[in-house]
Amino acid sequence: MRNSRKGREIMKFRVWDKKRKCYSEDDFSLTDKGQLLVKDASYPWQYKECSPIRFVVEHSTTDKYSNGEPVFQGDICRYVSADGDLIRAQVVFKKDESEGCAIAGFYLEEITTFHDKDISDLEEGYWFGGWEKLGNIHENPELLESPDA
């Protein structure tokens, strides 16, 4: 889910508030360096710094689930294959700077056993298009532990 404004791509994101234990509805902005800012209630034309200890920023991957809902970092999703295998994974962002080059991107981190399936064996188009969102790591942490979804 990217919006284009004067040639710049704007990534969507959501913000988890650790203190209130919910996704925040506040008006946030991100700086070019990734610093989270929130609109100041006292001065609505200004933004102020947010505590990185209190808030967690989760970016959109720009992909969508089969129901059209955007895929975000921290989502937990599943796919049931034609032969009945349950594939469940968490959407994560990884950055690898080993061997002198930086590679970064969104990945599916396995939660369940693939029953003789490797994520790379899935047909093209199953990446999120055939996946169902089960929840996210904050509101549904039990999905990270239980092998049965």
N, C-alpha and C positions, 0 to 999 in steps of 0.2 A: 504494500500500500504506500506508494510514493506519490507525492504531489509535486508538481513542477511549478516553480515561480521564478520567472526571469532566468531560466536556465539552471537554477539550483534545485537539487532534489531535497525534499524535506521528508525525513523518516518519521513515521509515527512511533510513539512510545506510550507506555503506561507506567504509573508510579505506585509501588506498593508502600504503604505507610506502616512500618513495623510497630509503632506506638499504638495506632488505632486498629491495627490488624485488618486493613481493608485497602482496596485500590482507591487512591485519592481522586477526588473530583476537582481539586484545586487547579488553577491556571498555571501550568509549569512551562518552562522553556529550558532548552539545553544550549550551552555555549559551544563554540567550535571545538573546545578542548574537552567537552563532555561534562562540564560542571552544571549541576541542576540548580535552577533558579525558580522561585515562586513569586507570583504577583503579590506585592505588598498591599495589605488591606488598608493601611493608613494612607498610602500614596499609590493609588491604583495605576498610575502611569509608570511606576517603577517596579523593578523586580529585585528580590533579595536572595542571598545565598541560602541553600538548604543543607541540612546536615546529611552527609553521606552515611552516617551511622543510623539515622532514622529512616531514610528512604532508599528504595531499591528501584532502579530504572530498568525496565524491560523493553527492548526494541522489537518492532514488527519485523518479520522476515521478508515481507512483501509477498509471501505466498498466502493462499487461502485454503481452508478446509473445504470438504465437499459441499457443505451448506453455505459457503460464501463468506464465512466468518474469518477475519484475519488471524494468521498464526503469529504468536508472540513468543519470545524467549520466556522460558519458565512454564510453558504449556505442557500438559501431559496428554498424549494422544494414543490412539490405537487403530489397528487395521486387522480385520479378520480375513485371512486368505481363503481362497476357494476350497482348500483342503482342510480348513478349520483351525489352522494355526493362529494363535493370538499373538500379535506383535504389538508391544506397548513400549513407548519411548518418551523421553523428555526432550524438549527443544532447548538446546544450549548454544551459547556462542563460545567458540574456542579460537585462541590465537596461538600459533606455533612459530617461534622465532629461532628454532634450531637450524643448524646447518647453514647459517648465514643469510637466510631469507625469511621474510615474514609472510605467513599464510593465515588468514582469518576468515571466519564465516560461521554460519549457523549449521548445526549438525543435530542428528537424532541420536541421543545417548540411550542405549538399550536398558530397559528395566526388566523385561521378561525374557525367557528363553525363546529362541526362534524356532525350535523344533526342526532342525536341519535346513533352516532358511537363513540366508545372510541378507542383510539390508541391501547389498549391492545386487542381489539376485531379483529384486522386485522389478516388475515391469515399469517402464517409463510412464509417468502419469500418476503413479501411486504415491509419489512424493506429495503429501498433504492433500492432493485432489481426492484421494480415496480414503483419507484418514479422518477419524472422528475425534473431536476434542472431548476428553474426559473431565478435565479440570486444569488446575495449575498447582505449582509446588507450594503456594502459600495457603490457599483455601482448601486444598485437598492433599495434605502431605501423606495421608494413608495410601494414596495411589503409588507412592514411591516405594512402599514396603511390601504390599500385598501382591502376590503373583496372579491373583484372580481378579480381573476387573469386571 
